[in-house]
Amino acid sequence: MTTILDTLQKGEAYLERHGVEDGRLNMQHLLAFALKCERMQLYLDFDRPMNEESLQLLRDLVKRRAQGVPVQHLVGSVEFSDYEFKCDERGLVPRPETEELVELILAKEWPQGMRILDMGTGSGVIGLTLAGKLGDKVDAQVVLADFSPKALVLAEENRDNLNLGADGVTSLQSDLFASITSSFDLIVANLPYISQSDMQKLSREVQCDPELALAGGVVGTELMERFLRECRSYLNDGAVVAMEFGYQQAKVLKALALEVGLQDVVIVSDDSGHERFLFARNVN
Protein backbone atom coordinates (compact mmCIF):
# COMPACT_ATOMS: atom_id res chain seq x y z
CA MET A 1 0.00 0.00 0.00
CA THR A 2 1.46 3.35 -1.09
CA THR A 3 0.58 6.20 1.24
CA ILE A 4 0.71 9.96 0.77
CA LEU A 5 3.86 10.15 2.90
CA ASP A 6 5.56 7.38 0.87
CA THR A 7 4.70 9.17 -2.35
CA LEU A 8 5.91 12.52 -1.05
CA GLN A 9 9.26 11.14 0.08
CA LYS A 10 9.92 9.12 -3.09
CA GLY A 11 8.93 12.00 -5.33
CA GLU A 12 11.15 14.45 -3.45
CA ALA A 13 14.17 12.16 -3.86
CA TYR A 14 13.41 11.65 -7.57
CA LEU A 15 13.15 15.37 -8.29
CA GLU A 16 16.34 16.21 -6.43
CA ARG A 17 18.22 13.49 -8.34
CA HIS A 18 17.12 15.29 -11.52
CA GLY A 19 18.40 18.66 -10.36
CA VAL A 20 15.15 20.22 -9.14
CA GLU A 21 15.70 22.57 -6.21
CA ASP A 22 13.27 22.44 -3.28
CA GLY A 23 12.13 18.95 -4.24
CA ARG A 24 9.86 18.60 -1.20
CA LEU A 25 8.01 21.86 -1.88
CA ASN A 26 7.60 20.92 -5.54
CA MET A 27 6.19 17.52 -4.55
CA GLN A 28 3.80 19.14 -2.11
CA HIS A 29 2.38 21.33 -4.87
CA LEU A 30 2.14 18.46 -7.37
CA LEU A 31 0.66 15.99 -4.88
CA ALA A 32 -1.91 18.50 -3.60
CA PHE A 33 -2.88 19.24 -7.22
CA ALA A 34 -3.25 15.54 -8.05
CA LEU A 35 -5.37 14.94 -4.95
CA LYS A 36 -7.33 18.21 -5.28
CA CYS A 37 -6.54 19.28 -1.74
CA GLU A 38 -4.58 21.94 0.17
CA ARG A 39 -0.90 21.28 0.92
CA MET A 40 -1.56 21.25 4.68
CA GLN A 41 -4.04 18.44 4.19
CA LEU A 42 -1.23 16.18 2.97
CA TYR A 43 0.26 16.02 6.47
CA LEU A 44 -3.11 15.55 8.15
CA ASP A 45 -3.71 12.53 5.89
CA PHE A 46 -0.11 11.32 5.54
CA ASP A 47 -1.08 7.65 6.04
CA ARG A 48 -3.94 7.78 3.52
CA PRO A 49 -3.49 5.26 0.66
CA MET A 50 -2.99 6.64 -2.85
CA ASN A 51 -5.37 5.37 -5.54
CA GLU A 52 -4.02 4.34 -8.93
CA GLU A 53 -5.74 7.17 -10.82
CA SER A 54 -4.04 9.82 -8.68
CA LEU A 55 -0.70 8.00 -8.87
CA GLN A 56 -0.84 7.88 -12.65
CA LEU A 57 -1.55 11.59 -12.89
CA LEU A 58 1.21 12.33 -10.39
CA ARG A 59 3.78 10.18 -12.24
CA ASP A 60 3.26 12.26 -15.38
CA LEU A 61 3.50 15.54 -13.45
CA VAL A 62 6.67 14.51 -11.64
CA LYS A 63 8.30 13.30 -14.85
CA ARG A 64 7.59 16.60 -16.60
CA ARG A 65 8.80 18.57 -13.57
CA ALA A 66 12.06 16.58 -13.62
CA GLN A 67 12.43 17.61 -17.27
CA GLY A 68 12.32 21.28 -16.26
CA VAL A 69 8.69 22.26 -16.78
CA PRO A 70 7.85 24.85 -14.07
CA VAL A 71 5.58 23.59 -11.33
CA GLN A 72 3.36 26.64 -11.93
CA HIS A 73 2.72 25.50 -15.51
CA LEU A 74 1.96 21.96 -14.36
CA VAL A 75 -0.63 22.99 -11.79
CA GLY A 76 -1.81 25.94 -13.89
CA SER A 77 -1.59 28.58 -11.20
CA VAL A 78 0.78 30.66 -9.08
CA GLU A 79 0.36 32.32 -5.69
CA PHE A 80 1.12 36.03 -5.76
CA SER A 81 0.46 38.55 -3.01
CA ASP A 82 -2.41 36.56 -1.41
CA TYR A 83 -4.07 35.80 -4.75
CA GLU A 84 -3.91 32.71 -6.96
CA PHE A 85 -3.38 33.60 -10.60
CA LYS A 86 -3.74 31.41 -13.66
CA CYS A 87 -0.26 30.72 -15.03
CA ASP A 88 0.87 29.10 -18.27
CA GLU A 89 3.28 29.49 -21.19
CA ARG A 90 1.60 32.70 -22.37
CA GLY A 91 3.14 34.79 -19.59
CA LEU A 92 6.15 35.05 -17.33
CA VAL A 93 6.04 33.07 -14.10
CA PRO A 94 6.14 35.92 -11.55
CA ARG A 95 9.20 36.04 -9.28
CA PRO A 96 9.26 36.76 -5.53
CA GLU A 97 11.07 40.03 -6.25
CA THR A 98 8.04 41.26 -8.16
CA GLU A 99 5.91 40.70 -5.06
CA GLU A 100 8.39 42.91 -3.22
CA LEU A 101 7.85 45.64 -5.81
CA VAL A 102 4.10 45.46 -5.26
CA GLU A 103 4.57 45.64 -1.48
CA LEU A 104 6.70 48.78 -1.86
CA ILE A 105 4.00 50.39 -4.00
CA LEU A 106 1.21 49.46 -1.58
CA ALA A 107 3.14 51.02 1.30
CA LYS A 108 2.91 54.48 -0.32
CA GLU A 109 0.08 57.02 -0.06
CA TRP A 110 -1.96 57.41 -3.25
CA PRO A 111 -4.61 59.93 -4.36
CA GLN A 112 -8.29 59.17 -4.72
CA GLY A 113 -9.35 58.21 -8.23
CA MET A 114 -5.77 57.40 -9.21
CA ARG A 115 -4.97 55.92 -12.60
CA ILE A 116 -2.42 53.10 -12.89
CA LEU A 117 -0.68 51.73 -15.99
CA ASP A 118 0.87 48.26 -15.70
CA MET A 119 3.27 48.27 -18.64
CA GLY A 120 4.31 44.80 -19.83
CA THR A 121 1.59 43.27 -17.69
CA GLY A 122 2.11 39.62 -18.73
CA SER A 123 -0.34 37.55 -16.68
CA GLY A 124 -1.53 40.73 -14.99
CA VAL A 125 -0.24 39.98 -11.50
CA ILE A 126 1.04 43.50 -10.74
CA GLY A 127 -1.84 45.53 -12.11
CA LEU A 128 -4.54 43.18 -10.85
CA THR A 129 -3.04 42.94 -7.37
CA LEU A 130 -2.92 46.73 -7.20
CA ALA A 131 -6.51 46.87 -8.45
CA GLY A 132 -7.57 44.41 -5.78
CA LYS A 133 -5.75 46.07 -2.90
CA LEU A 134 -6.08 49.73 -3.90
CA GLY A 135 -9.35 49.61 -5.82
CA ASP A 136 -11.76 50.13 -2.92
CA LYS A 137 -9.33 52.25 -0.90
CA VAL A 138 -8.64 54.91 -3.52
CA ASP A 139 -11.03 53.96 -6.34
CA ALA A 140 -8.10 53.07 -8.60
CA GLN A 141 -8.48 52.65 -12.35
CA VAL A 142 -5.98 50.25 -13.93
CA VAL A 143 -4.83 49.73 -17.52
CA LEU A 144 -3.05 46.45 -18.32
CA ALA A 145 -0.79 46.90 -21.38
CA ASP A 146 1.35 44.37 -23.20
CA PHE A 147 2.82 43.83 -26.65
CA SER A 148 1.79 40.16 -26.63
CA PRO A 149 -1.87 39.42 -27.49
CA LYS A 150 -1.55 36.01 -25.80
CA ALA A 151 -0.31 37.56 -22.56
CA LEU A 152 -3.19 40.05 -22.61
CA VAL A 153 -5.75 37.26 -22.96
CA LEU A 154 -4.16 35.55 -19.95
CA ALA A 155 -4.33 38.81 -17.96
CA GLU A 156 -7.99 39.24 -18.92
CA GLU A 157 -8.75 35.67 -17.82
CA ASN A 158 -7.15 36.41 -14.45
CA ARG A 159 -9.13 39.64 -14.15
CA ASP A 160 -12.38 37.82 -14.83
CA ASN A 161 -11.59 34.75 -12.71
CA LEU A 162 -10.50 36.72 -9.65
CA ASN A 163 -12.85 39.66 -10.14
CA LEU A 164 -10.06 42.01 -9.05
CA GLY A 165 -11.29 45.51 -9.75
CA ALA A 166 -13.08 44.20 -12.83
CA ASP A 167 -15.11 47.37 -13.34
CA GLY A 168 -12.01 49.56 -13.18
CA VAL A 169 -9.57 47.39 -15.15
CA THR A 170 -9.08 47.64 -18.91
CA SER A 171 -6.51 45.99 -21.18
CA LEU A 172 -4.68 47.28 -24.23
CA GLN A 173 -2.23 45.83 -26.73
CA SER A 174 0.61 48.29 -27.17
CA ASP A 175 4.27 48.44 -28.13
CA LEU A 176 5.26 50.36 -25.00
CA PHE A 177 3.37 53.69 -25.26
CA ALA A 178 2.41 53.44 -28.94
CA SER A 179 -1.29 52.91 -28.18
CA ILE A 180 -1.48 54.81 -24.88
CA THR A 181 -3.54 58.01 -25.09
CA SER A 182 -4.03 59.07 -21.46
CA SER A 183 -1.90 59.96 -18.45
CA PHE A 184 -1.42 58.23 -15.11
CA ASP A 185 -0.58 58.73 -11.44
CA LEU A 186 1.50 55.53 -11.37
CA ILE A 187 3.22 53.67 -14.17
CA VAL A 188 4.70 50.36 -13.04
CA ALA A 189 6.82 48.22 -15.35
CA ASN A 190 8.46 44.82 -15.16
CA LEU A 191 9.89 44.73 -18.67
CA PRO A 192 12.27 42.17 -20.23
CA TYR A 193 15.83 42.75 -18.99
CA ILE A 194 17.87 39.66 -19.89
CA SER A 195 20.84 40.37 -22.16
CA GLN A 196 21.45 38.43 -25.36
CA SER A 197 24.48 36.64 -23.88
CA ASP A 198 22.61 35.66 -20.70
CA MET A 199 19.59 34.20 -22.49
CA GLN A 200 21.47 30.94 -23.05
CA LYS A 201 22.45 30.72 -19.38
CA LEU A 202 18.92 30.71 -17.99
CA SER A 203 17.65 27.73 -16.01
CA ARG A 204 15.44 25.12 -17.68
CA GLU A 205 12.45 26.50 -15.83
CA VAL A 206 12.99 30.11 -16.89
CA GLN A 207 13.53 29.04 -20.50
CA CYS A 208 9.91 27.83 -20.47
CA ASP A 209 8.79 31.45 -20.14
CA PRO A 210 8.02 33.35 -23.37
CA GLU A 211 11.20 34.73 -24.93
CA LEU A 212 9.31 37.96 -25.55
CA ALA A 213 8.95 38.39 -21.79
CA LEU A 214 12.65 37.78 -21.09
CA ALA A 215 14.87 39.20 -23.85
CA GLY A 216 15.69 42.84 -23.21
CA GLY A 217 18.09 43.32 -26.12
CA VAL A 218 21.82 42.95 -26.71
CA VAL A 219 22.79 44.45 -23.35
CA GLY A 220 19.43 43.87 -21.69
CA THR A 221 18.42 47.46 -20.93
CA GLU A 222 17.30 48.58 -24.39
CA LEU A 223 13.55 48.20 -23.82
CA MET A 224 13.71 49.77 -20.35
CA GLU A 225 15.67 52.71 -21.78
CA ARG A 226 12.95 53.24 -24.40
CA PHE A 227 10.39 53.11 -21.62
CA LEU A 228 12.16 55.76 -19.54
CA ARG A 229 12.65 58.07 -22.52
CA GLU A 230 8.94 57.93 -23.39
CA CYS A 231 7.19 57.73 -20.03
CA ARG A 232 7.17 61.39 -18.93
CA SER A 233 4.60 62.32 -21.57
CA TYR A 234 2.16 59.92 -19.89
CA LEU A 235 2.72 60.94 -16.26
CA ASN A 236 0.56 63.39 -14.37
CA ASP A 237 2.24 66.05 -12.25
CA GLY A 238 3.62 64.34 -9.16
CA ALA A 239 3.10 60.88 -10.65
CA VAL A 240 5.40 57.96 -9.87
CA VAL A 241 7.33 55.54 -12.05
CA ALA A 242 8.17 52.18 -10.47
CA MET A 243 10.14 49.52 -12.30
CA GLU A 244 11.98 46.25 -11.74
CA PHE A 245 15.31 45.59 -13.43
CA GLY A 246 18.16 43.06 -13.51
CA TYR A 247 21.65 42.57 -12.15
CA GLN A 248 24.04 45.53 -12.49
CA GLN A 249 21.54 47.63 -14.45
CA ALA A 250 20.85 50.23 -11.74
CA LYS A 251 23.56 52.72 -12.72
CA VAL A 252 22.56 53.16 -16.36
CA LEU A 253 18.82 53.31 -15.58
CA LYS A 254 19.20 55.83 -12.77
CA ALA A 255 21.38 58.05 -14.96
CA LEU A 256 18.83 57.92 -17.76
CA ALA A 257 15.92 58.65 -15.41
CA LEU A 258 17.70 61.80 -14.28
CA GLU A 259 18.64 62.71 -17.85
CA VAL A 260 15.02 62.63 -19.04
CA GLY A 261 13.98 64.91 -16.18
CA LEU A 262 12.47 62.59 -13.60
CA GLN A 263 12.89 63.70 -9.99
CA ASP A 264 13.52 61.95 -6.66
CA VAL A 265 15.12 58.97 -8.43
CA VAL A 266 15.77 56.20 -5.90
CA ILE A 267 17.20 52.69 -6.32
CA VAL A 268 15.84 50.12 -3.86
CA SER A 269 17.38 46.71 -3.14
CA ASP A 270 15.37 43.51 -2.90
CA ASP A 271 15.32 41.26 0.15
CA SER A 272 18.46 39.51 -1.11
CA GLY A 273 20.38 42.79 -1.10
CA HIS A 274 20.52 43.21 -4.89
CA GLU A 275 19.65 46.55 -6.47
CA ARG A 276 16.34 45.69 -8.11
CA PHE A 277 13.82 48.55 -8.22
CA LEU A 278 13.75 52.12 -9.48
CA PHE A 279 11.31 54.71 -8.18
CA ALA A 280 11.06 58.21 -9.60
CA ARG A 281 8.62 61.13 -9.64
CA ASN A 282 7.46 63.40 -12.43
CA VAL A 283 7.36 67.12 -11.62
CA ASN A 284 6.05 69.42 -14.33
C-alpha positions as CSV (number, residue, x, y, z in Angstrom):
1,M,0.0,0.0,0.0
2,T,1.5,3.3,-1.1
3,T,0.6,6.2,1.2
4,I,0.7,10.0,0.8
5,L,3.9,10.2,2.9
6,D,5.6,7.4,0.9
7,T,4.7,9.2,-2.4
8,L,5.9,12.5,-1.0
9,Q,9.3,11.1,0.1
10,K,9.9,9.1,-3.1
11,G,8.9,12.0,-5.3
12,E,11.2,14.4,-3.4
13,A,14.2,12.2,-3.9
14,Y,13.4,11.6,-7.6
15,L,13.2,15.4,-8.3
16,E,16.3,16.2,-6.4
17,R,18.2,13.5,-8.3
18,H,17.1,15.3,-11.5
19,G,18.4,18.7,-10.4
20,V,15.2,20.2,-9.1
21,E,15.7,22.6,-6.2
22,D,13.3,22.4,-3.3
23,G,12.1,19.0,-4.2
24,R,9.9,18.6,-1.2
25,L,8.0,21.9,-1.9
26,N,7.6,20.9,-5.5
27,M,6.2,17.5,-4.6
28,Q,3.8,19.1,-2.1
29,H,2.4,21.3,-4.9
30,L,2.1,18.5,-7.4
31,L,0.7,16.0,-4.9
32,A,-1.9,18.5,-3.6
33,F,-2.9,19.2,-7.2
34,A,-3.2,15.5,-8.0
35,L,-5.4,14.9,-5.0
36,K,-7.3,18.2,-5.3
37,C,-6.5,19.3,-1.7
38,E,-4.6,21.9,0.2
39,R,-0.9,21.3,0.9
40,M,-1.6,21.2,4.7
41,Q,-4.0,18.4,4.2
42,L,-1.2,16.2,3.0
43,Y,0.3,16.0,6.5
44,L,-3.1,15.6,8.2
45,D,-3.7,12.5,5.9
46,F,-0.1,11.3,5.5
47,D,-1.1,7.7,6.0
48,R,-3.9,7.8,3.5
49,P,-3.5,5.3,0.7
50,M,-3.0,6.6,-2.8
51,N,-5.4,5.4,-5.5
52,E,-4.0,4.3,-8.9
53,E,-5.7,7.2,-10.8
54,S,-4.0,9.8,-8.7
55,L,-0.7,8.0,-8.9
56,Q,-0.8,7.9,-12.6
57,L,-1.5,11.6,-12.9
58,L,1.2,12.3,-10.4
59,R,3.8,10.2,-12.2
60,D,3.3,12.3,-15.4
61,L,3.5,15.5,-13.5
62,V,6.7,14.5,-11.6
63,K,8.3,13.3,-14.8
64,R,7.6,16.6,-16.6
65,R,8.8,18.6,-13.6
66,A,12.1,16.6,-13.6
67,Q,12.4,17.6,-17.3
68,G,12.3,21.3,-16.3
69,V,8.7,22.3,-16.8
70,P,7.9,24.8,-14.1
71,V,5.6,23.6,-11.3
72,Q,3.4,26.6,-11.9
73,H,2.7,25.5,-15.5
74,L,2.0,22.0,-14.4
75,V,-0.6,23.0,-11.8
76,G,-1.8,25.9,-13.9
77,S,-1.6,28.6,-11.2
78,V,0.8,30.7,-9.1
79,E,0.4,32.3,-5.7
80,F,1.1,36.0,-5.8
81,S,0.5,38.6,-3.0
82,D,-2.4,36.6,-1.4
83,Y,-4.1,35.8,-4.7
84,E,-3.9,32.7,-7.0
85,F,-3.4,33.6,-10.6
86,K,-3.7,31.4,-13.7
87,C,-0.3,30.7,-15.0
88,D,0.9,29.1,-18.3
89,E,3.3,29.5,-21.2
90,R,1.6,32.7,-22.4
91,G,3.1,34.8,-19.6
92,L,6.2,35.1,-17.3
93,V,6.0,33.1,-14.1
94,P,6.1,35.9,-11.5
95,R,9.2,36.0,-9.3
96,P,9.3,36.8,-5.5
97,E,11.1,40.0,-6.2
98,T,8.0,41.3,-8.2
99,E,5.9,40.7,-5.1
100,E,8.4,42.9,-3.2
101,L,7.9,45.6,-5.8
102,V,4.1,45.5,-5.3
103,E,4.6,45.6,-1.5
104,L,6.7,48.8,-1.9
105,I,4.0,50.4,-4.0
106,L,1.2,49.5,-1.6
107,A,3.1,51.0,1.3
108,K,2.9,54.5,-0.3
109,E,0.1,57.0,-0.1
110,W,-2.0,57.4,-3.3
111,P,-4.6,59.9,-4.4
112,Q,-8.3,59.2,-4.7
113,G,-9.3,58.2,-8.2
114,M,-5.8,57.4,-9.2
115,R,-5.0,55.9,-12.6
116,I,-2.4,53.1,-12.9
117,L,-0.7,51.7,-16.0
118,D,0.9,48.3,-15.7
119,M,3.3,48.3,-18.6
120,G,4.3,44.8,-19.8
121,T,1.6,43.3,-17.7
122,G,2.1,39.6,-18.7
123,S,-0.3,37.5,-16.7
124,G,-1.5,40.7,-15.0
125,V,-0.2,40.0,-11.5
126,I,1.0,43.5,-10.7
127,G,-1.8,45.5,-12.1
128,L,-4.5,43.2,-10.9
129,T,-3.0,42.9,-7.4
130,L,-2.9,46.7,-7.2
131,A,-6.5,46.9,-8.4
132,G,-7.6,44.4,-5.8
133,K,-5.8,46.1,-2.9
134,L,-6.1,49.7,-3.9
135,G,-9.3,49.6,-5.8
136,D,-11.8,50.1,-2.9
137,K,-9.3,52.2,-0.9
138,V,-8.6,54.9,-3.5
139,D,-11.0,54.0,-6.3
140,A,-8.1,53.1,-8.6
141,Q,-8.5,52.7,-12.3
142,V,-6.0,50.2,-13.9
143,V,-4.8,49.7,-17.5
144,L,-3.0,46.4,-18.3
145,A,-0.8,46.9,-21.4
146,D,1.3,44.4,-23.2
147,F,2.8,43.8,-26.7
148,S,1.8,40.2,-26.6
149,P,-1.9,39.4,-27.5
150,K,-1.5,36.0,-25.8
151,A,-0.3,37.6,-22.6
152,L,-3.2,40.1,-22.6
153,V,-5.7,37.3,-23.0
154,L,-4.2,35.6,-19.9
155,A,-4.3,38.8,-18.0
156,E,-8.0,39.2,-18.9
157,E,-8.7,35.7,-17.8
158,N,-7.1,36.4,-14.5
159,R,-9.1,39.6,-14.1
160,D,-12.4,37.8,-14.8
161,N,-11.6,34.7,-12.7
162,L,-10.5,36.7,-9.6
163,N,-12.9,39.7,-10.1
164,L,-10.1,42.0,-9.0
165,G,-11.3,45.5,-9.7
166,A,-13.1,44.2,-12.8
167,D,-15.1,47.4,-13.3
168,G,-12.0,49.6,-13.2
169,V,-9.6,47.4,-15.2
170,T,-9.1,47.6,-18.9
171,S,-6.5,46.0,-21.2
172,L,-4.7,47.3,-24.2
173,Q,-2.2,45.8,-26.7
174,S,0.6,48.3,-27.2
175,D,4.3,48.4,-28.1
176,L,5.3,50.4,-25.0
177,F,3.4,53.7,-25.3
178,A,2.4,53.4,-28.9
179,S,-1.3,52.9,-28.2
180,I,-1.5,54.8,-24.9
181,T,-3.5,58.0,-25.1
182,S,-4.0,59.1,-21.5
183,S,-1.9,60.0,-18.5
184,F,-1.4,58.2,-15.1
185,D,-0.6,58.7,-11.4
186,L,1.5,55.5,-11.4
187,I,3.2,53.7,-14.2
188,V,4.7,50.4,-13.0
189,A,6.8,48.2,-15.3
190,N,8.5,44.8,-15.2
191,L,9.9,44.7,-18.7
192,P,12.3,42.2,-20.2
193,Y,15.8,42.8,-19.0
194,I,17.9,39.7,-19.9
195,S,20.8,40.4,-22.2
196,Q,21.5,38.4,-25.4
197,S,24.5,36.6,-23.9
198,D,22.6,35.7,-20.7
199,M,19.6,34.2,-22.5
200,Q,21.5,30.9,-23.1
201,K,22.4,30.7,-19.4
202,L,18.9,30.7,-18.0
203,S,17.6,27.7,-16.0
204,R,15.4,25.1,-17.7
205,E,12.5,26.5,-15.8
206,V,13.0,30.1,-16.9
207,Q,13.5,29.0,-20.5
208,C,9.9,27.8,-20.5
209,D,8.8,31.5,-20.1
210,P,8.0,33.3,-23.4
211,E,11.2,34.7,-24.9
212,L,9.3,38.0,-25.5
213,A,9.0,38.4,-21.8
214,L,12.7,37.8,-21.1
215,A,14.9,39.2,-23.8
216,G,15.7,42.8,-23.2
217,G,18.1,43.3,-26.1
218,V,21.8,43.0,-26.7
219,V,22.8,44.4,-23.4
220,G,19.4,43.9,-21.7
221,T,18.4,47.5,-20.9
222,E,17.3,48.6,-24.4
223,L,13.6,48.2,-23.8
224,M,13.7,49.8,-20.4
225,E,15.7,52.7,-21.8
226,R,12.9,53.2,-24.4
227,F,10.4,53.1,-21.6
228,L,12.2,55.8,-19.5
229,R,12.7,58.1,-22.5
230,E,8.9,57.9,-23.4
231,C,7.2,57.7,-20.0
232,R,7.2,61.4,-18.9
233,S,4.6,62.3,-21.6
234,Y,2.2,59.9,-19.9
235,L,2.7,60.9,-16.3
236,N,0.6,63.4,-14.4
237,D,2.2,66.0,-12.3
238,G,3.6,64.3,-9.2
239,A,3.1,60.9,-10.7
240,V,5.4,58.0,-9.9
241,V,7.3,55.5,-12.1
242,A,8.2,52.2,-10.5
243,M,10.1,49.5,-12.3
244,E,12.0,46.3,-11.7
245,F,15.3,45.6,-13.4
246,G,18.2,43.1,-13.5
247,Y,21.7,42.6,-12.2
248,Q,24.0,45.5,-12.5
249,Q,21.5,47.6,-14.4
250,A,20.8,50.2,-11.7
251,K,23.6,52.7,-12.7
252,V,22.6,53.2,-16.4
253,L,18.8,53.3,-15.6
254,K,19.2,55.8,-12.8
255,A,21.4,58.1,-15.0
256,L,18.8,57.9,-17.8
257,A,15.9,58.6,-15.4
258,L,17.7,61.8,-14.3
259,E,18.6,62.7,-17.9
260,V,15.0,62.6,-19.0
261,G,14.0,64.9,-16.2
262,L,12.5,62.6,-13.6
263,Q,12.9,63.7,-10.0
264,D,13.5,61.9,-6.7
265,V,15.1,59.0,-8.4
266,V,15.8,56.2,-5.9
267,I,17.2,52.7,-6.3
268,V,15.8,50.1,-3.9
269,S,17.4,46.7,-3.1
270,D,15.4,43.5,-2.9
271,D,15.3,41.3,0.2
272,S,18.5,39.5,-1.1
273,G,20.4,42.8,-1.1
274,H,20.5,43.2,-4.9
275,E,19.7,46.6,-6.5
276,R,16.3,45.7,-8.1
277,F,13.8,48.5,-8.2
278,L,13.7,52.1,-9.5
279,F,11.3,54.7,-8.2
280,A,11.1,58.2,-9.6
281,R,8.6,61.1,-9.6
282,N,7.5,63.4,-12.4
283,V,7.4,67.1,-11.6
284,N,6.0,69.4,-14.3
